[in-house]
Amino acid sequence: MRFLKKHQLFQVLKWIISIALVISLYLKVDWKTFSTLLENASPVYLVIGLLLTFFNPILCAYKWKLFLKA
């Protein structure tokens, strides 16, 4: 019972730290410069970047599957 409470407390603490870090990152971004960069960026490169961002975890999982199978 005590372990469960400690485990739950640790999970809540991890969530709080994660949210605080994400908020601090968003507050440090210069959004005006970011929007200017997005406006000047090539749509082709943006699509390629989004696709790579989406498929990267899938490829990593597949590599781990092959590694663990060996």
N, CA, C and O atoms as a Maestro MAE file, in Angstrom:
{
 s_m_m2io_version
 :::
 2.0.0
}

f_m_ct {
 s_m_title
 :::
 protein
 m_atom[280] {
  # First column is atom index #
  i_m_mmod_type
  r_m_x_coord
  r_m_y_coord
  r_m_z_coord
  i_m_residue_number
  s_m_chain_name
  s_m_pdb_residue_name
  s_m_pdb_atom_name
  i_m_atomic_number
  :::
  1 25 0.823 -1.194 0.000 1 A "MET " " N  " 7
  2 3 0.000 0.000 0.000 1 A "MET " " CA " 6
  3 2 0.866 1.257 0.000 1 A "MET " " C  " 6
  4 15 0.592 2.207 -0.733 1 A "MET " " O  " 8
  5 25 1.908 1.256 0.822 2 A "ARG " " N  " 7
  6 3 2.776 2.420 0.892 2 A "ARG " " CA " 6
  7 2 3.524 2.634 -0.420 2 A "ARG " " C  " 6
  8 15 3.725 3.772 -0.843 2 A "ARG " " O  " 8
  9 25 3.936 1.540 -1.068 3 A "PHE " " N  " 7
  10 3 4.631 1.645 -2.346 3 A "PHE " " CA " 6
  11 2 3.726 2.278 -3.396 3 A "PHE " " C  " 6
  12 15 4.177 3.086 -4.208 3 A "PHE " " O  " 8
  13 25 2.465 1.912 -3.377 4 A "LEU " " N  " 7
  14 3 1.521 2.462 -4.345 4 A "LEU " " CA " 6
  15 2 1.402 3.971 -4.185 4 A "LEU " " C  " 6
  16 15 1.375 4.694 -5.181 4 A "LEU " " O  " 8
  17 25 1.333 4.452 -2.970 5 A "LYS " " N  " 7
  18 3 1.233 5.887 -2.747 5 A "LYS " " CA " 6
  19 2 2.512 6.600 -3.172 5 A "LYS " " C  " 6
  20 15 2.460 7.687 -3.748 5 A "LYS " " O  " 8
  21 25 3.663 5.988 -2.886 6 A "LYS " " N  " 7
  22 3 4.934 6.575 -3.295 6 A "LYS " " CA " 6
  23 2 5.028 6.622 -4.813 6 A "LYS " " C  " 6
  24 15 5.497 7.599 -5.396 6 A "LYS " " O  " 8
  25 25 4.572 5.549 -5.434 7 A "HIS " " N  " 7
  26 3 4.596 5.468 -6.895 7 A "HIS " " CA " 6
  27 2 3.677 6.529 -7.502 7 A "HIS " " C  " 6
  28 15 4.047 7.178 -8.481 7 A "HIS " " O  " 8
  29 25 2.502 6.708 -6.940 8 A "GLN " " N  " 7
  30 3 1.577 7.714 -7.437 8 A "GLN " " CA " 6
  31 2 2.139 9.118 -7.253 8 A "GLN " " C  " 6
  32 15 2.005 9.963 -8.138 8 A "GLN " " O  " 8
  33 25 2.754 9.363 -6.130 9 A "LEU " " N  " 7
  34 3 3.363 10.663 -5.879 9 A "LEU " " CA " 6
  35 2 4.478 10.944 -6.882 9 A "LEU " " C  " 6
  36 15 4.606 12.059 -7.386 9 A "LEU " " O  " 8
  37 25 5.275 9.928 -7.163 10 A "PHE " " N  " 7
  38 3 6.359 10.069 -8.141 10 A "PHE " " CA " 6
  39 2 5.791 10.373 -9.530 10 A "PHE " " C  " 6
  40 15 6.344 11.202 -10.253 10 A "PHE " " O  " 8
  41 25 4.699 9.714 -9.908 11 A "GLN " " N  " 7
  42 3 4.076 9.972 -11.212 11 A "GLN " " CA " 6
  43 2 3.560 11.406 -11.298 11 A "GLN " " C  " 6
  44 15 3.746 12.074 -12.315 11 A "GLN " " O  " 8
  45 25 2.921 11.871 -10.251 12 A "VAL " " N  " 7
  46 3 2.406 13.246 -10.237 12 A "VAL " " CA " 6
  47 2 3.561 14.238 -10.325 12 A "VAL " " C  " 6
  48 15 3.470 15.239 -11.035 12 A "VAL " " O  " 8
  49 25 4.629 13.968 -9.616 13 A "LEU " " N  " 7
  50 3 5.801 14.842 -9.650 13 A "LEU " " CA " 6
  51 2 6.409 14.885 -11.048 13 A "LEU " " C  " 6
  52 15 6.816 15.949 -11.514 13 A "LEU " " O  " 8
  53 25 6.475 13.751 -11.713 14 A "LYS " " N  " 7
  54 3 6.996 13.718 -13.090 14 A "LYS " " CA " 6
  55 2 6.118 14.545 -14.027 14 A "LYS " " C  " 6
  56 15 6.625 15.271 -14.882 14 A "LYS " " O  " 8
  57 25 4.797 14.431 -13.859 15 A "TRP " " N  " 7
  58 3 3.886 15.211 -14.695 15 A "TRP " " CA " 6
  59 2 4.067 16.709 -14.450 15 A "TRP " " C  " 6
  60 15 4.092 17.490 -15.401 15 A "TRP " " O  " 8
  61 25 4.190 17.108 -13.212 16 A "ILE " " N  " 7
  62 3 4.346 18.529 -12.885 16 A "ILE " " CA " 6
  63 2 5.641 19.080 -13.475 16 A "ILE " " C  " 6
  64 15 5.654 20.174 -14.038 16 A "ILE " " O  " 8
  65 25 6.718 18.330 -13.347 17 A "ILE " " N  " 7
  66 3 7.999 18.772 -13.896 17 A "ILE " " CA " 6
  67 2 7.933 18.846 -15.420 17 A "ILE " " C  " 6
  68 15 8.442 19.797 -16.012 17 A "ILE " " O  " 8
  69 25 7.317 17.862 -16.057 18 A "SER " " N  " 7
  70 3 7.197 17.864 -17.516 18 A "SER " " CA " 6
  71 2 6.396 19.061 -18.003 18 A "SER " " C  " 6
  72 15 6.796 19.737 -18.951 18 A "SER " " O  " 8
  73 25 5.285 19.321 -17.367 19 A "ILE " " N  " 7
  74 3 4.453 20.459 -17.767 19 A "ILE " " CA " 6
  75 2 5.187 21.775 -17.542 19 A "ILE " " C  " 6
  76 15 5.101 22.681 -18.370 19 A "ILE " " O  " 8
  77 25 5.899 21.886 -16.439 20 A "ALA " " N  " 7
  78 3 6.667 23.111 -16.159 20 A "ALA " " CA " 6
  79 2 7.750 23.332 -17.204 20 A "ALA " " C  " 6
  80 15 7.977 24.463 -17.632 20 A "ALA " " O  " 8
  81 25 8.420 22.258 -17.619 21 A "LEU " " N  " 7
  82 3 9.458 22.391 -18.645 21 A "LEU " " CA " 6
  83 2 8.881 22.801 -19.992 21 A "LEU " " C  " 6
  84 15 9.457 23.642 -20.682 21 A "LEU " " O  " 8
  85 25 7.754 22.221 -20.372 22 A "VAL " " N  " 7
  86 3 7.123 22.577 -21.647 22 A "VAL " " CA " 6
  87 2 6.664 24.036 -21.616 22 A "VAL " " C  " 6
  88 15 6.851 24.764 -22.591 22 A "VAL " " O  " 8
  89 25 6.074 24.457 -20.522 23 A "ILE " " N  " 7
  90 3 5.630 25.852 -20.402 23 A "ILE " " CA " 6
  91 2 6.821 26.802 -20.481 23 A "ILE " " C  " 6
  92 15 6.748 27.837 -21.144 23 A "ILE " " O  " 8
  93 25 7.916 26.455 -19.808 24 A "SER " " N  " 7
  94 3 9.091 27.338 -19.850 24 A "SER " " CA " 6
  95 2 9.669 27.421 -21.257 24 A "SER " " C  " 6
  96 15 10.157 28.477 -21.659 24 A "SER " " O  " 8
  97 25 9.623 26.324 -22.015 25 A "LEU " " N  " 7
  98 3 10.092 26.367 -23.398 25 A "LEU " " CA " 6
  99 2 9.212 27.264 -24.260 25 A "LEU " " C  " 6
  100 15 9.718 28.058 -25.053 25 A "LEU " " O  " 8
  101 25 7.903 27.141 -24.105 26 A "TYR " " N  " 7
  102 3 6.991 27.974 -24.888 26 A "TYR " " CA " 6
  103 2 7.123 29.449 -24.538 26 A "TYR " " C  " 6
  104 15 6.938 30.304 -25.404 26 A "TYR " " O  " 8
  105 25 7.435 29.761 -23.301 27 A "LEU " " N  " 7
  106 3 7.597 31.155 -22.920 27 A "LEU " " CA " 6
  107 2 8.885 31.772 -23.469 27 A "LEU " " C  " 6
  108 15 8.974 32.988 -23.633 27 A "LEU " " O  " 8
  109 25 9.873 30.935 -23.749 28 A "LYS " " N  " 7
  110 3 11.153 31.450 -24.249 28 A "LYS " " CA " 6
  111 2 11.183 31.618 -25.760 28 A "LYS " " C  " 6
  112 15 12.124 32.205 -26.294 28 A "LYS " " O  " 8
  113 25 10.169 31.113 -26.462 29 A "VAL " " N  " 7
  114 3 10.147 31.213 -27.921 29 A "VAL " " CA " 6
  115 2 9.738 32.620 -28.335 29 A "VAL " " C  " 6
  116 15 8.780 33.183 -27.807 29 A "VAL " " O  " 8
  117 25 10.477 33.178 -29.287 30 A "ASP " " N  " 7
  118 3 10.106 34.459 -29.870 30 A "ASP " " CA " 6
  119 2 9.118 34.162 -31.002 30 A "ASP " " C  " 6
  120 15 9.523 33.834 -32.117 30 A "ASP " " O  " 8
  121 25 7.827 34.279 -30.710 31 A "TRP " " N  " 7
  122 3 6.790 33.839 -31.637 31 A "TRP " " CA " 6
  123 2 6.727 34.689 -32.897 31 A "TRP " " C  " 6
  124 15 6.325 34.194 -33.950 31 A "TRP " " O  " 8
  125 25 7.111 35.943 -32.814 32 A "LYS " " N  " 7
  126 3 7.102 36.791 -34.010 32 A "LYS " " CA " 6
  127 2 8.156 36.310 -35.003 32 A "LYS " " C  " 6
  128 15 7.887 36.203 -36.199 32 A "LYS " " O  " 8
  129 25 9.338 36.026 -34.509 33 A "THR " " N  " 7
  130 3 10.401 35.504 -35.371 33 A "THR " " CA " 6
  131 2 10.022 34.126 -35.911 33 A "THR " " C  " 6
  132 15 10.282 33.815 -37.074 33 A "THR " " O  " 8
  133 25 9.411 33.308 -35.066 34 A "PHE " " N  " 7
  134 3 8.995 31.975 -35.493 34 A "PHE " " CA " 6
  135 2 7.968 32.051 -36.619 34 A "PHE " " C  " 6
  136 15 8.052 31.301 -37.592 34 A "PHE " " O  " 8
  137 25 6.993 32.959 -36.487 35 A "SER " " N  " 7
  138 3 5.986 33.087 -37.545 35 A "SER " " CA " 6
  139 2 6.599 33.612 -38.835 35 A "SER " " C  " 6
  140 15 6.187 33.217 -39.925 35 A "SER " " O  " 8
  141 25 7.574 34.494 -38.719 36 A "THR " " N  " 7
  142 3 8.268 34.988 -39.910 36 A "THR " " CA " 6
  143 2 9.030 33.859 -40.596 36 A "THR " " C  " 6
  144 15 9.020 33.754 -41.822 36 A "THR " " O  " 8
  145 25 9.682 33.023 -39.812 37 A "LEU " " N  " 7
  146 3 10.390 31.871 -40.386 37 A "LEU " " CA " 6
  147 2 9.426 30.919 -41.083 37 A "LEU " " C  " 6
  148 15 9.732 30.407 -42.159 37 A "LEU " " O  " 8
  149 25 8.279 30.681 -40.485 38 A "LEU " " N  " 7
  150 3 7.297 29.792 -41.109 38 A "LEU " " CA " 6
  151 2 6.745 30.373 -42.410 38 A "LEU " " C  " 6
  152 15 6.515 29.642 -43.374 38 A "LEU " " O  " 8
  153 25 6.534 31.680 -42.435 39 A "GLU " " N  " 7
  154 3 6.023 32.320 -43.644 39 A "GLU " " CA " 6
  155 2 7.030 32.224 -44.786 39 A "GLU " " C  " 6
  156 15 6.641 32.096 -45.947 39 A "GLU " " O  " 8
  157 25 8.317 32.285 -44.465 40 A "ASN " " N  " 7
  158 3 9.353 32.261 -45.494 40 A "ASN " " CA " 6
  159 2 9.831 30.851 -45.833 40 A "ASN " " C  " 6
  160 15 10.612 30.678 -46.769 40 A "ASN " " O  " 8
  161 25 9.389 29.868 -45.108 41 A "ALA " " N  " 7
  162 3 9.847 28.497 -45.331 41 A "ALA " " CA " 6
  163 2 9.162 27.893 -46.553 41 A "ALA " " C  " 6
  164 15 8.031 28.239 -46.892 41 A "ALA " " O  " 8
  165 25 9.871 26.995 -47.192 42 A "SER " " N  " 7
  166 3 9.321 26.295 -48.345 42 A "SER " " CA " 6
  167 2 8.301 25.257 -47.876 42 A "SER " " C  " 6
  168 15 8.597 24.472 -46.975 42 A "SER " " O  " 8
  169 25 7.108 25.240 -48.469 43 A "PRO " " N  " 7
  170 3 6.096 24.253 -48.062 43 A "PRO " " CA " 6
  171 2 6.568 22.805 -48.238 43 A "PRO " " C  " 6
  172 15 6.185 21.923 -47.470 43 A "PRO " " O  " 8
  173 25 7.388 22.574 -49.237 44 A "VAL " " N  " 7
  174 3 7.893 21.217 -49.472 44 A "VAL " " CA " 6
  175 2 8.741 20.762 -48.290 44 A "VAL " " C  " 6
  176 15 8.598 19.635 -47.816 44 A "VAL " " O  " 8
  177 25 9.619 21.631 -47.820 45 A "TYR " " N  " 7
  178 3 10.469 21.270 -46.681 45 A "TYR " " CA " 6
  179 2 9.652 21.109 -45.396 45 A "TYR " " C  " 6
  180 15 9.964 20.262 -44.559 45 A "TYR " " O  " 8
  181 25 8.611 21.922 -45.247 46 A "LEU " " N  " 7
  182 3 7.751 21.778 -44.075 46 A "LEU " " CA " 6
  183 2 7.032 20.427 -44.082 46 A "LEU " " C  " 6
  184 15 6.937 19.770 -43.045 46 A "LEU " " O  " 8
  185 25 6.532 20.018 -45.233 47 A "VAL " " N  " 7
  186 3 5.845 18.731 -45.335 47 A "VAL " " CA " 6
  187 2 6.825 17.590 -45.077 47 A "VAL " " C  " 6
  188 15 6.499 16.636 -44.370 47 A "VAL " " O  " 8
  189 25 8.021 17.686 -45.647 48 A "ILE " " N  " 7
  190 3 9.044 16.648 -45.419 48 A "ILE " " CA " 6
  191 2 9.382 16.569 -43.933 48 A "ILE " " C  " 6
  192 15 9.489 15.477 -43.376 48 A "ILE " " O  " 8
  193 25 9.548 17.710 -43.299 49 A "GLY " " N  " 7
  194 3 9.852 17.722 -41.868 49 A "GLY " " CA " 6
  195 2 8.738 17.111 -41.032 49 A "GLY " " C  " 6
  196 15 9.005 16.357 -40.096 49 A "GLY " " O  " 8
  197 25 7.491 17.432 -41.365 50 A "LEU " " N  " 7
  198 3 6.362 16.860 -40.634 50 A "LEU " " CA " 6
  199 2 6.270 15.343 -40.840 50 A "LEU " " C  " 6
  200 15 5.996 14.602 -39.896 50 A "LEU " " O  " 8
  201 25 6.499 14.891 -42.063 51 A "LEU " " N  " 7
  202 3 6.474 13.452 -42.327 51 A "LEU " " CA " 6
  203 2 7.587 12.730 -41.576 51 A "LEU " " C  " 6
  204 15 7.364 11.663 -41.004 51 A "LEU " " O  " 8
  205 25 8.775 13.308 -41.577 52 A "LEU " " N  " 7
  206 3 9.878 12.689 -40.848 52 A "LEU " " CA " 6
  207 2 9.594 12.657 -39.350 52 A "LEU " " C  " 6
  208 15 9.914 11.681 -38.672 52 A "LEU " " O  " 8
  209 25 8.997 13.719 -38.842 53 A "THR " " N  " 7
  210 3 8.649 13.763 -37.430 53 A "THR " " CA " 6
  211 2 7.619 12.686 -37.092 53 A "THR " " C  " 6
  212 15 7.680 12.075 -36.025 53 A "THR " " O  " 8
  213 25 6.685 12.459 -37.996 54 A "PHE " " N  " 7
  214 3 5.651 11.456 -37.763 54 A "PHE " " CA " 6
  215 2 6.205 10.040 -37.861 54 A "PHE " " C  " 6
  216 15 5.879 9.190 -37.032 54 A "PHE " " O  " 8
  217 25 7.042 9.777 -38.871 55 A "PHE " " N  " 7
  218 3 7.512 8.416 -39.109 55 A "PHE " " CA " 6
  219 2 8.726 8.020 -38.273 55 A "PHE " " C  " 6
  220 15 9.044 6.834 -38.192 55 A "PHE " " O  " 8
  221 25 9.404 8.968 -37.657 56 A "ASN " " N  " 7
  222 3 10.583 8.649 -36.867 56 A "ASN " " CA " 6
  223 2 10.288 7.683 -35.718 56 A "ASN " " C  " 6
  224 15 11.026 6.710 -35.565 56 A "ASN " " O  " 8
  225 25 9.248 7.897 -34.899 57 A "PRO " " N  " 7
  226 3 8.979 6.927 -33.823 57 A "PRO " " CA " 6
  227 2 8.630 5.534 -34.360 57 A "PRO " " C  " 6
  228 15 8.967 4.523 -33.745 57 A "PRO " " O  " 8
  229 25 7.963 5.494 -35.496 58 A "ILE " " N  " 7
  230 3 7.612 4.203 -36.094 58 A "ILE " " CA " 6
  231 2 8.871 3.476 -36.528 58 A "ILE " " C  " 6
  232 15 9.017 2.278 -36.282 58 A "ILE " " O  " 8
  233 25 9.782 4.196 -37.173 59 A "LEU " " N  " 7
  234 3 11.040 3.572 -37.598 59 A "LEU " " CA " 6
  235 2 11.897 3.154 -36.410 59 A "LEU " " C  " 6
  236 15 12.539 2.104 -36.447 59 A "LEU " " O  " 8
  237 25 11.912 3.954 -35.375 60 A "CYS " " N  " 7
  238 3 12.680 3.592 -34.178 60 A "CYS " " CA " 6
  239 2 12.107 2.344 -33.515 60 A "CYS " " C  " 6
  240 15 12.858 1.479 -33.066 60 A "CYS " " O  " 8
  241 25 10.794 2.248 -33.454 61 A "ALA " " N  " 7
  242 3 10.171 1.058 -32.872 61 A "ALA " " CA " 6
  243 2 10.490 -0.172 -33.695 61 A "ALA " " C  " 6
  244 15 10.739 -1.244 -33.143 61 A "ALA " " O  " 8
  245 25 10.485 -0.028 -35.004 62 A "TYR " " N  " 7
  246 3 10.810 -1.153 -35.884 62 A "TYR " " CA " 6
  247 2 12.266 -1.591 -35.693 62 A "TYR " " C  " 6
  248 15 12.556 -2.787 -35.661 62 A "TYR " " O  " 8
  249 25 13.176 -0.629 -35.567 63 A "LYS " " N  " 7
  250 3 14.586 -0.963 -35.340 63 A "LYS " " CA " 6
  251 2 14.756 -1.688 -34.014 63 A "LYS " " C  " 6
  252 15 15.517 -2.652 -33.931 63 A "LYS " " O  " 8
  253 25 14.051 -1.234 -32.965 64 A "TRP " " N  " 7
  254 3 14.129 -1.910 -31.672 64 A "TRP " " CA " 6
  255 2 13.578 -3.324 -31.756 64 A "TRP " " C  " 6
  256 15 14.105 -4.244 -31.131 64 A "TRP " " O  " 8
  257 25 12.516 -3.492 -32.531 65 A "LYS " " N  " 7
  258 3 11.936 -4.813 -32.714 65 A "LYS " " CA " 6
  259 2 12.965 -5.754 -33.358 65 A "LYS " " C  " 6
  260 15 13.142 -6.892 -32.923 65 A "LYS " " O  " 8
  261 25 13.638 -5.255 -34.401 66 A "LEU " " N  " 7
  262 3 14.667 -6.071 -35.061 66 A "LEU " " CA " 6
  263 2 15.829 -6.353 -34.116 66 A "LEU " " C  " 6
  264 15 16.360 -7.463 -34.098 66 A "LEU " " O  " 8
  265 25 16.221 -5.362 -33.338 67 A "PHE " " N  " 7
  266 3 17.329 -5.525 -32.411 67 A "PHE " " CA " 6
  267 2 17.002 -6.551 -31.332 67 A "PHE " " C  " 6
  268 15 17.824 -7.411 -31.018 67 A "PHE " " O  " 8
  269 25 15.812 -6.459 -30.771 68 A "LEU " " N  " 7
  270 3 15.431 -7.378 -29.689 68 A "LEU " " CA " 6
  271 2 15.172 -8.795 -30.214 68 A "LEU " " C  " 6
  272 15 15.315 -9.770 -29.477 68 A "LEU " " O  " 8
  273 25 14.799 -8.897 -31.463 69 A "LYS " " N  " 7
  274 3 14.568 -10.201 -32.067 69 A "LYS " " CA " 6
  275 2 15.889 -10.952 -32.255 69 A "LYS " " C  " 6
  276 15 15.928 -12.180 -32.178 69 A "LYS " " O  " 8
  277 25 16.955 -10.214 -32.498 70 A "ALA " " N  " 7
  278 3 18.264 -10.824 -32.792 70 A "ALA " " CA " 6
  279 2 18.938 -11.404 -31.578 70 A "ALA " " C  " 6
  280 15 20.039 -11.945 -31.683 70 A "ALA " " O  " 8
  :::
 }
 m_bond[279] {
  # First column is bond index #
  i_m_from
  i_m_to
  i_m_order
  :::
  1 1 2 1
  2 2 3 1
  3 3 4 2
  4 3 5 1
  5 5 6 1
  6 6 7 1
  7 7 8 2
  8 7 9 1
  9 9 10 1
  10 10 11 1
  11 11 12 2
  12 11 13 1
  13 13 14 1
  14 14 15 1
  15 15 16 2
  16 15 17 1
  17 17 18 1
  18 18 19 1
  19 19 20 2
  20 19 21 1
  21 21 22 1
  22 22 23 1
  23 23 24 2
  24 23 25 1
  25 25 26 1
  26 26 27 1
  27 27 28 2
  28 27 29 1
  29 29 30 1
  30 30 31 1
  31 31 32 2
  32 31 33 1
  33 33 34 1
  34 34 35 1
  35 35 36 2
  36 35 37 1
  37 37 38 1
  38 38 39 1
  39 39 40 2
  40 39 41 1
  41 41 42 1
  42 42 43 1
  43 43 44 2
  44 43 45 1
  45 45 46 1
  46 46 47 1
  47 47 48 2
  48 47 49 1
  49 49 50 1
  50 50 51 1
  51 51 52 2
  52 51 53 1
  53 53 54 1
  54 54 55 1
  55 55 56 2
  56 55 57 1
  57 57 58 1
  58 58 59 1
  59 59 60 2
  60 59 61 1
  61 61 62 1
  62 62 63 1
  63 63 64 2
  64 63 65 1
  65 65 66 1
  66 66 67 1
  67 67 68 2
  68 67 69 1
  69 69 70 1
  70 70 71 1
  71 71 72 2
  72 71 73 1
  73 73 74 1
  74 74 75 1
  75 75 76 2
  76 75 77 1
  77 77 78 1
  78 78 79 1
  79 79 80 2
  80 79 81 1
  81 81 82 1
  82 82 83 1
  83 83 84 2
  84 83 85 1
  85 85 86 1
  86 86 87 1
  87 87 88 2
  88 87 89 1
  89 89 90 1
  90 90 91 1
  91 91 92 2
  92 91 93 1
  93 93 94 1
  94 94 95 1
  95 95 96 2
  96 95 97 1
  97 97 98 1
  98 98 99 1
  99 99 100 2
  100 99 101 1
  101 101 102 1
  102 102 103 1
  103 103 104 2
  104 103 105 1
  105 105 106 1
  106 106 107 1
  107 107 108 2
  108 107 109 1
  109 109 110 1
  110 110 111 1
  111 111 112 2
  112 111 113 1
  113 113 114 1
  114 114 115 1
  115 115 116 2
  116 115 117 1
  117 117 118 1
  118 118 119 1
  119 119 120 2
  120 119 121 1
  121 121 122 1
  122 122 123 1
  123 123 124 2
  124 123 125 1
  125 125 126 1
  126 126 127 1
  127 127 128 2
  128 127 129 1
  129 129 130 1
  130 130 131 1
  131 131 132 2
  132 131 133 1
  133 133 134 1
  134 134 135 1
  135 135 136 2
  136 135 137 1
  137 137 138 1
  138 138 139 1
  139 139 140 2
  140 139 141 1
  141 141 142 1
  142 142 143 1
  143 143 144 2
  144 143 145 1
  145 145 146 1
  146 146 147 1
  147 147 148 2
  148 147 149 1
  149 149 150 1
  150 150 151 1
  151 151 152 2
  152 151 153 1
  153 153 154 1
  154 154 155 1
  155 155 156 2
  156 155 157 1
  157 157 158 1
  158 158 159 1
  159 159 160 2
  160 159 161 1
  161 161 162 1
  162 162 163 1
  163 163 164 2
  164 163 165 1
  165 165 166 1
  166 166 167 1
  167 167 168 2
  168 167 169 1
  169 169 170 1
  170 170 171 1
  171 171 172 2
  172 171 173 1
  173 173 174 1
  174 174 175 1
  175 175 176 2
  176 175 177 1
  177 177 178 1
  178 178 179 1
  179 179 180 2
  180 179 181 1
  181 181 182 1
  182 182 183 1
  183 183 184 2
  184 183 185 1
  185 185 186 1
  186 186 187 1
  187 187 188 2
  188 187 189 1
  189 189 190 1
  190 190 191 1
  191 191 192 2
  192 191 193 1
  193 193 194 1
  194 194 195 1
  195 195 196 2
  196 195 197 1
  197 197 198 1
  198 198 199 1
  199 199 200 2
  200 199 201 1
  201 201 202 1
  202 202 203 1
  203 203 204 2
  204 203 205 1
  205 205 206 1
  206 206 207 1
  207 207 208 2
  208 207 209 1
  209 209 210 1
  210 210 211 1
  211 211 212 2
  212 211 213 1
  213 213 214 1
  214 214 215 1
  215 215 216 2
  216 215 217 1
  217 217 218 1
  218 218 219 1
  219 219 220 2
  220 219 221 1
  221 221 222 1
  222 222 223 1
  223 223 224 2
  224 223 225 1
  225 225 226 1
  226 226 227 1
  227 227 228 2
  228 227 229 1
  229 229 230 1
  230 230 231 1
  231 231 232 2
  232 231 233 1
  233 233 234 1
  234 234 235 1
  235 235 236 2
  236 235 237 1
  237 237 238 1
  238 238 239 1
  239 239 240 2
  240 239 241 1
  241 241 242 1
  242 242 243 1
  243 243 244 2
  244 243 245 1
  245 245 246 1
  246 246 247 1
  247 247 248 2
  248 247 249 1
  249 249 250 1
  250 250 251 1
  251 251 252 2
  252 251 253 1
  253 253 254 1
  254 254 255 1
  255 255 256 2
  256 255 257 1
  257 257 258 1
  258 258 259 1
  259 259 260 2
  260 259 261 1
  261 261 262 1
  262 262 263 1
  263 263 264 2
  264 263 265 1
  265 265 266 1
  266 266 267 1
  267 267 268 2
  268 267 269 1
  269 269 270 1
  270 270 271 1
  271 271 272 2
  272 271 273 1
  273 273 274 1
  274 274 275 1
  275 275 276 2
  276 275 277 1
  277 277 278 1
  278 278 279 1
  279 279 280 2
  :::
 }
}
